[in-house]
C-alpha cells in the first residue's frame, strides 16, 4: 500500500472537515430572526447543524489519528488485536484503526 498517497488523501479530507466545521460554526452564529416561528425553525436547524458538526469533529479526530499512525509506522495495524487491517477496508475507510472483526465487536457494545 502506498502510504504517501493515503496520507495525501487523509490530509485532503482533514482540510475538508476543518472547512465544514468552520462553516457550521459560522452558520450557527448568525443572528436569530425576530419572528417566533422563524426562531423555532432556526432552533431545529441548529440541532441538525450541531449533529453534523459533531460527526465532522469525530471524523476529523479519526483522520488526524490515522495520519499520526502513518507517521509512526503503525498504520494498517488494528489497535485492538494487532492484526493487519485488510487493504480493502483501508481503501473504503482510510482512517479506521480497527479490523472488521474488532470494529464489529466494538459496535456490539453500543447496541
MIDOSE-1310 file (N, C-alpha, C; in nm, 2 decimals, decimal comma, always signed):
residues 111
xxxx	+0,08/-0,12/+0,00/+0,00/+0,00/+0,00/+0,09/+0,12/+0,00; +0,05/+0,22/-0,08/+0,13/+0,35/-0,09/+0,08/+0,44/+0,02; +0,16/+0,44/+0,13/+0,12/+0,53/+0,24/+0,13/+0,67/+0,21; +0,21/+0,71/+0,12/+0,22/+0,85/+0,08/+0,09/+0,90/+0,02
xxxx	+0,03/+0,83/-0,07/-0,09/+0,87/-0,13/-0,21/+0,86/-0,03; -0,20/+0,76/+0,06/-0,30/+0,76/+0,17/-0,30/+0,88/+0,26; -0,17/+0,92/+0,29/-0,15/+1,04/+0,38/-0,20/+1,16/+0,30; -0,18/+1,17/+0,17/-0,23/+1,29/+0,10/-0,38/+1,29/+0,10
xxxx	-0,44/+1,18/+0,08/-0,58/+1,16/+0,08/-0,64/+1,20/+0,22; -0,58/+1,16/+0,32/-0,62/+1,20/+0,46/-0,60/+1,35/+0,48; -0,49/+1,40/+0,44/-0,47/+1,55/+0,46/-0,58/+1,63/+0,38; -0,62/+1,58/+0,26/-0,72/+1,65/+0,19/-0,85/+1,64/+0,27
xxxx	-0,88/+1,52/+0,32/-1,01/+1,51/+0,40/-1,00/+1,59/+0,52; -0,89/+1,60/+0,58/-0,87/+1,69/+0,70/-0,91/+1,83/+0,67; -0,86/+1,88/+0,56/-0,89/+2,02/+0,52/-1,04/+2,04/+0,50; -1,10/+1,94/+0,43/-1,24/+1,95/+0,40/-1,32/+1,95/+0,53
xxxx	-1,28/+1,87/+0,63/-1,35/+1,86/+0,75/-1,34/+1,99/+0,83; -1,22/+2,05/+0,83/-1,19/+2,17/+0,90/-1,28/+2,28/+0,84; -1,29/+2,29/+0,71/-1,37/+2,39/+0,64/-1,52/+2,37/+0,67; -1,56/+2,24/+0,68/-1,70/+2,21/+0,71/-1,74/+2,25/+0,85
xxxx	-1,65/+2,22/+0,94/-1,67/+2,26/+1,08/-1,68/+2,41/+1,09; -1,59/+2,48/+1,02/-1,59/+2,63/+1,03/-1,73/+2,68/+0,97; -1,77/+2,63/+0,86/-1,90/+2,67/+0,80/-2,01/+2,65/+0,90; -2,01/+2,53/+0,96/-2,12/+2,50/+1,06/-2,12/+2,60/+1,17
xxxx	-2,00/+2,63/+1,23/-1,99/+2,73/+1,34/-2,04/+2,87/+1,29; -2,00/+2,91/+1,17/-2,05/+3,04/+1,12/-2,20/+3,04/+1,11; -2,25/+2,93/+1,05/-2,40/+2,92/+1,03/-2,47/+2,93/+1,17; -2,42/+2,87/+1,27/-2,49/+2,87/+1,40/-2,47/+3,00/+1,47
xxxx	-2,37/+3,08/+1,43/-2,35/+3,21/+1,50/-2,43/+3,32/+1,44; -2,50/+3,29/+1,33/-2,58/+3,40/+1,26/-2,69/+3,45/+1,36; -2,72/+3,57/+1,36/-2,82/+3,62/+1,45/-2,96/+3,57/+1,42; -3,03/+3,55/+1,53/-3,16/+3,49/+1,52/-3,26/+3,59/+1,46
xxxx	-3,36/+3,54/+1,39/-3,47/+3,63/+1,34/-3,56/+3,66/+1,45; -3,63/+3,77/+1,44/-3,71/+3,82/+1,55/-3,84/+3,75/+1,55; -3,89/+3,70/+1,44/-4,02/+3,63/+1,44/-4,01/+3,49/+1,51; -4,11/+3,47/+1,60/-4,11/+3,35/+1,68/-4,10/+3,22/+1,60
xxxx	-4,19/+3,21/+1,50/-4,19/+3,09/+1,42/-4,06/+3,06/+1,34; -4,00/+3,17/+1,30/-3,87/+3,16/+1,23/-3,76/+3,11/+1,33; -3,77/+3,17/+1,46/-3,68/+3,13/+1,56/-3,69/+2,98/+1,59; -3,82/+2,93/+1,60/-3,84/+2,78/+1,62/-3,78/+2,70/+1,51
xxxx	-3,79/+2,74/+1,39/-3,73/+2,67/+1,28/-3,58/+2,68/+1,28; -3,53/+2,79/+1,32/-3,38/+2,81/+1,33/-3,33/+2,71/+1,44; -3,40/+2,70/+1,55/-3,36/+2,61/+1,66/-3,35/+2,46/+1,61; -3,45/+2,42/+1,53/-3,44/+2,29/+1,47/-3,32/+2,28/+1,38
xxxx	-3,30/+2,38/+1,30/-3,18/+2,38/+1,21/-3,05/+2,37/+1,29; -3,05/+2,44/+1,40/-2,93/+2,44/+1,48/-2,90/+2,30/+1,54; -3,01/+2,23/+1,57/-2,99/+2,10/+1,62/-2,93/+2,00/+1,52; -2,98/+2,02/+1,40/-2,92/+1,94/+1,28/-2,78/+1,98/+1,26
xxxx	-2,75/+2,11/+1,25/-2,62/+2,16/+1,23/-2,52/+2,11/+1,34; -2,57/+2,11/+1,46/-2,49/+2,07/+1,57/-2,45/+1,92/+1,56; -2,55/+1,84/+1,52/-2,52/+1,70/+1,50/-2,42/+1,67/+1,38; -2,44/+1,75/+1,28/-2,34/+1,74/+1,16/-2,20/+1,78/+1,21
xxxx	-2,20/+1,89/+1,29/-2,07/+1,94/+1,34/-2,00/+1,83/+1,43; -2,08/+1,77/+1,51/-2,03/+1,67/+1,60/-1,97/+1,55/+1,52; -2,04/+1,51/+1,41/-1,99/+1,40/+1,33/-1,86/+1,44/+1,26; -1,86/+1,56/+1,21/-1,74/+1,61/+1,14/-1,62/+1,62/+1,24
xxxx	-1,64/+1,66/+1,36/-1,53/+1,66/+1,46/-1,48/+1,52/+1,49; -1,57/+1,43/+1,50/-1,53/+1,29/+1,53/-1,45/+1,23/+1,41; -1,50/+1,26/+1,29/-1,42/+1,21/+1,18/-1,29/+1,28/+1,17; -1,28/+1,41/+1,20/-1,16/+1,48/+1,19/-1,06/+1,42/+1,29
xxxx	-1,10/+1,39/+1,41/-1,02/+1,33/+1,51/-0,96/+1,19/+1,46; -1,05/+1,11/+1,39/-1,00/+0,99/+1,34/-0,90/+1,01/+1,23; -0,92/+1,11/+1,14/-0,83/+1,13/+1,03/-0,70/+1,18/+1,09; -0,69/+1,26/+1,19/-0,57/+1,31/+1,24/-0,49/+1,19/+1,31
xxxx	-0,57/+1,10/+1,37/-0,50/+0,98/+1,44/-0,45/+0,89/+1,33; -0,51/+0,88/+1,22/-0,46/+0,79/+1,11/-0,33/+0,85/+1,05; -0,33/+0,98/+1,03/-0,21/+1,05/+0,99/-0,09/+1,02/+1,08; -0,12/+1,03/+1,21/-0,02/+1,01/+1,31/+0,03/+0,86/+1,31
xxxx	-0,07/+0,77/+1,29/-0,03/+0,63/+1,28/+0,06/+0,60/+1,15; +0,04/+0,67/+1,04/+0,12/+0,66/+0,93/+0,26/+0,71/+0,96; +0,27/+0,83/+1,03/+0,40/+0,89/+1,07/+0,48/+0,80/+1,16; +0,40/+0,72/+1,24/+0,47/+0,64/+1,34/+0,48/+0,49/+1,29
xxxx	+0,46/+0,47/+1,17/+0,47/+0,33/+1,11/+0,38/+0,23/+1,18; +0,26/+0,28/+1,22/+0,16/+0,19/+1,28/+0,03/+0,18/+1,20; +0,03/+0,24/+1,09/-0,09/+0,24/+1,00/-0,12/+0,10/+0,95; -0,24/+0,07/+0,95/-0,29/-0,06/+0,89/-0,28/-0,17/+0,99
xxxx	-0,25/-0,14/+1,12/-0,25/-0,25/+1,22/-0,36/-0,22/+1,32; -0,45/-0,32/+1,34/-0,56/-0,30/+1,43/-0,51/-0,26/+1,57; -0,57/-0,15/+1,62/-0,52/-0,11/+1,76/-0,57/-0,20/+1,87; -0,67/-0,28/+1,84/-0,73/-0,37/+1,94/-0,66/-0,51/+1,94
xxxx	-0,65/-0,57/+1,83/-0,60/-0,71/+1,82/-0,45/-0,72/+1,77; -0,41/-0,61/+1,70/-0,27/-0,61/+1,65/-0,26/-0,68/+1,51; -0,37/-0,73/+1,46/-0,36/-0,79/+1,32/-0,36/-0,68/+1,22; -0,32/-0,72/+1,10/-0,31/-0,63/+0,98/-0,46/-0,60/+0,94
xxxx	-0,49/-0,48/+0,91/-0,62/-0,44/+0,86/-0,61/-0,46/+0,71; -0,71/-0,53/+0,65/-0,70/-0,56/+0,50/-0,70/-0,43/+0,42; -0,63/-0,42/+0,31/-0,62/-0,30/+0,23/-0,76/-0,26/+0,18; -0,84/-0,36/+0,15/-0,98/-0,32/+0,10/-1,05/-0,24/+0,20
xxxx	-1,04/-0,27/+0,33/-1,10/-0,19/+0,44/-1,04/-0,05/+0,45; -0,91/-0,04/+0,43/-0,84/+0,09/+0,44/-0,87/+0,17/+0,32; -0,90/+0,11/+0,21/-0,94/+0,19/+0,09/-1,07/+0,25/+0,11; -1,17/+0,18/+0,17/-1,30/+0,23/+0,19/-1,30/+0,33/+0,31
xxxx	-1,22/+0,30/+0,41/-1,22/+0,38/+0,54/-1,08/+0,40/+0,58; -1,01/+0,49/+0,51/-0,86/+0,51/+0,54/-0,83/+0,55/+0,68; -0,92/+0,60/+0,76/-0,89/+0,64/+0,89/-0,93/+0,54/+1,00; -0,97/+0,42/+0,96/-1,00/+0,32/+1,05/-0,88/+0,27/+1,13
xxxx	-0,90/+0,24/+1,26/-0,80/+0,19/+1,34/-0,82/+0,05/+1,39; -0,93/-0,01/+1,34/-0,96/-0,15/+1,38/-1,00/-0,23/+1,26; -0,97/-0,36/+1,27/-1,01/-0,45/+1,16/-1,16/-0,47/+1,17; -1,22/-0,54/+1,08/-1,37/-0,55/+1,08/-1,41/-0,63/+1,20
xxxx	-1,35/-0,73/+1,23/-1,39/-0,81/+1,35/-1,39/-0,73/+1,48; -1,29/-0,66/+1,50/-1,28/-0,58/+1,62/-1,38/-0,46/+1,62; -1,40/-0,40/+1,50/-1,49/-0,29/+1,49/-1,63/-0,34/+1,51; -1,67/-0,46/+1,46/-1,80/-0,52/+1,49/-1,82/-0,55/+1,64
xxxx	-1,71/-0,60/+1,70/-1,72/-0,62/+1,85/-1,75/-0,49/+1,92; -1,68/-0,38/+1,88/-1,70/-0,25/+1,94/-1,84/-0,20/+1,92; -1,89/-0,22/+1,80/-2,03/-0,17/+1,77/-2,13/-0,25/+1,85; -2,11/-0,38/+1,87/-2,20/-0,46/+1,95/-2,21/-0,41/+2,09
xxx	-2,10/-0,36/+2,15/-2,11/-0,30/+2,28/-2,20/-0,18/+2,29; -2,22/-0,11/+2,18/-2,30/+0,01/+2,19/-2,45/-0,01/+2,15; -2,48/-0,14/+2,11/-2,62/-0,17/+2,07/-2,70/-0,20/+2,19
